[in-house]
Amino acid sequence: MNRSPLQRIESLHVNGEQRPARQKNGLMTSGEKPSAPDSVAWCADDLQRISDTLELPISMGRADSSASDWTPIWVVVAGEHVFVRTWHRRTTGWYGRAVARRRARVLLSADIIDVSVTPVGDHDAAAIDTAYRYKYGLGAASMVTDESRASTLRLSRLDTAGSPDEG
């Protein structure tokens, strides 16, 4: 069932975690590659699932390494990259913690994925603005302002193969 981005999202629960319902959306194109040294390219399936979801739950964890609450955020795919913005740049909340820690976790369907967080500002703003407008329609107005463009973060999938946390 397709839902308009402006319609209320029906929440689902997977393994006790809350996640938003998915929506079908297209991908933007660009030839950029991930730049975080410990990152790996997003696979096409992950990019499509991210593009299909209206809100992506993100968690930065706490200073003591315990899990923090999931915060649903708007997310777009432009080329082979995943981008998020805040409508009001700040040093608090999910955005402030993500910028300070440079790492986060996202909940994609039932998968928890570790990501690096890289501030990119208004770099490639036109493509990212187009992705927001395409995906969120009229609701994207607050996400395509100069202030929100300056808050753009790229989320790069981290290579966790062989990590002691895996398995």
C-alpha positions as CSV (number, residue, x, y, z in Angstrom):
1,M,0.0,0.0,0.0
2,N,1.5,3.4,-1.0
3,R,1.1,6.3,1.4
4,S,1.6,9.9,0.7
5,P,4.6,11.4,2.5
6,L,2.2,13.9,4.1
7,Q,0.0,11.2,5.6
8,R,0.5,9.9,9.1
9,I,2.9,7.1,9.4
10,E,1.7,3.8,10.8
11,S,4.4,2.4,13.2
12,L,5.4,-1.2,13.2
13,H,7.4,-3.1,15.8
14,V,10.2,-5.4,14.9
15,N,12.1,-7.3,17.7
16,G,10.8,-4.8,20.2
17,E,12.1,-1.8,18.2
18,Q,9.7,0.7,16.7
19,R,10.2,1.5,13.0
20,P,8.1,3.5,10.5
21,A,6.1,1.9,7.7
22,R,7.8,1.8,4.3
23,Q,6.9,3.9,1.3
24,K,8.0,3.4,-2.4
25,N,10.2,6.2,-3.7
26,G,12.9,6.5,-6.4
27,L,16.6,7.0,-6.2
28,M,18.6,10.0,-7.4
29,T,21.8,9.5,-9.4
30,S,25.4,10.7,-8.8
31,G,28.8,9.2,-9.1
32,E,30.3,10.0,-5.7
33,K,32.0,7.3,-3.5
34,P,32.0,7.0,0.3
35,S,34.8,9.0,1.8
36,A,34.9,7.8,5.4
37,P,38.1,5.6,5.7
38,D,36.3,2.8,7.6
39,S,33.2,2.8,5.4
40,V,32.0,0.5,2.7
41,A,29.7,1.3,-0.1
42,W,25.9,0.9,0.5
43,C,24.6,-2.0,-1.5
44,A,21.8,-1.4,-4.0
45,D,19.3,-3.2,-1.8
46,D,20.1,-1.0,1.3
47,L,19.9,2.1,-0.8
48,Q,16.5,1.1,-2.2
49,R,15.2,0.2,1.3
50,I,16.4,3.6,2.6
51,S,14.8,5.3,-0.3
52,D,11.6,3.4,0.4
53,T,11.3,4.3,4.1
54,L,9.7,7.6,5.0
55,E,11.6,8.0,8.3
56,L,14.8,6.3,9.4
57,P,15.3,5.6,13.1
58,I,18.7,6.8,14.3
59,S,20.5,6.3,17.6
60,M,23.8,7.8,18.7
61,G,24.2,5.8,21.9
62,R,25.3,7.3,25.2
63,A,28.8,8.2,26.5
64,D,28.7,4.9,28.6
65,S,28.2,2.9,25.4
66,S,24.7,2.0,26.3
67,A,21.9,2.3,23.7
68,S,20.0,5.5,23.4
69,D,16.4,6.0,22.1
70,W,15.7,5.8,18.4
71,T,14.8,9.1,16.8
72,P,12.9,9.0,13.5
73,I,14.5,11.3,10.9
74,W,13.8,12.1,7.3
75,V,16.4,10.6,5.0
76,V,17.2,10.7,1.3
77,V,19.5,8.9,-1.2
78,A,21.4,10.9,-3.8
79,G,23.5,8.7,-6.0
80,E,25.2,6.1,-3.9
81,H,25.1,8.2,-0.7
82,V,22.6,8.6,2.2
83,F,21.9,12.1,3.6
84,V,20.0,13.5,6.5
85,R,19.3,17.1,7.6
86,T,17.7,19.0,10.4
87,W,15.4,21.8,9.7
88,H,17.1,23.9,12.4
89,R,20.9,23.4,13.0
90,R,21.7,22.9,16.6
91,T,24.2,21.4,19.0
92,T,21.6,19.3,21.0
93,G,19.3,16.4,20.2
94,W,20.0,13.7,17.7
95,Y,21.8,16.2,15.3
96,G,24.1,17.6,17.9
97,R,25.0,14.1,19.2
98,A,25.6,12.8,15.7
99,V,27.9,15.6,14.8
100,A,29.8,15.3,18.1
101,R,30.2,11.5,17.9
102,R,30.7,11.2,14.1
103,R,29.0,7.8,14.5
104,A,25.5,6.5,14.8
105,R,23.3,3.5,14.3
106,V,20.3,3.3,12.0
107,L,17.4,0.8,12.0
108,L,16.7,-0.3,8.5
109,S,13.8,-2.7,8.5
110,A,15.0,-5.1,11.2
111,D,18.7,-4.5,10.6
112,I,20.8,-2.3,12.9
113,I,23.5,-0.7,10.8
114,D,26.5,1.2,12.2
115,V,27.3,4.4,10.2
116,S,29.8,7.2,10.2
117,V,28.4,10.7,10.2
118,T,30.1,13.3,8.0
119,P,29.0,16.9,7.9
120,V,28.9,18.0,4.2
121,G,27.1,21.3,4.5
122,D,25.7,22.6,1.2
123,H,28.0,20.4,-0.9
124,D,25.9,18.9,-3.7
125,A,22.9,20.8,-2.3
126,A,20.9,20.8,-5.6
127,A,20.9,17.0,-5.9
128,I,20.0,16.5,-2.2
129,D,17.3,19.3,-2.3
130,T,15.8,17.5,-5.4
131,A,15.8,14.2,-3.5
132,Y,14.0,15.8,-0.5
133,R,11.4,17.5,-2.7
134,Y,10.8,14.2,-4.7
135,K,10.4,12.1,-1.6
136,Y,8.6,14.4,0.8
137,G,6.7,16.7,-1.6
138,L,5.4,19.9,-0.1
139,G,6.5,18.7,3.4
140,A,10.1,19.2,2.3
141,A,9.9,23.0,2.4
142,S,11.7,23.3,5.7
143,M,14.4,20.8,4.6
144,V,15.5,22.8,1.6
145,T,16.3,26.1,3.2
146,D,19.8,27.6,3.5
147,E,19.9,26.7,7.2
148,S,18.8,23.0,6.6
149,R,21.3,22.7,3.7
150,A,24.1,23.8,6.0
151,S,23.1,21.0,8.4
152,T,23.4,18.2,5.8
153,L,25.1,15.0,7.1
154,R,26.2,12.0,5.0
155,L,25.7,8.6,6.6
156,S,28.2,6.0,5.4
157,R,27.9,2.4,6.2
158,L,30.8,1.2,8.5
159,D,32.7,-1.9,7.8
160,T,32.0,-4.0,10.9
161,A,33.3,-7.3,9.4
162,G,35.5,-9.0,12.0
163,S,34.3,-6.6,14.8
164,P,34.2,-8.2,18.2
165,D,30.6,-7.1,18.5
166,E,29.7,-9.2,15.5
167,G,28.4,-12.7,15.7
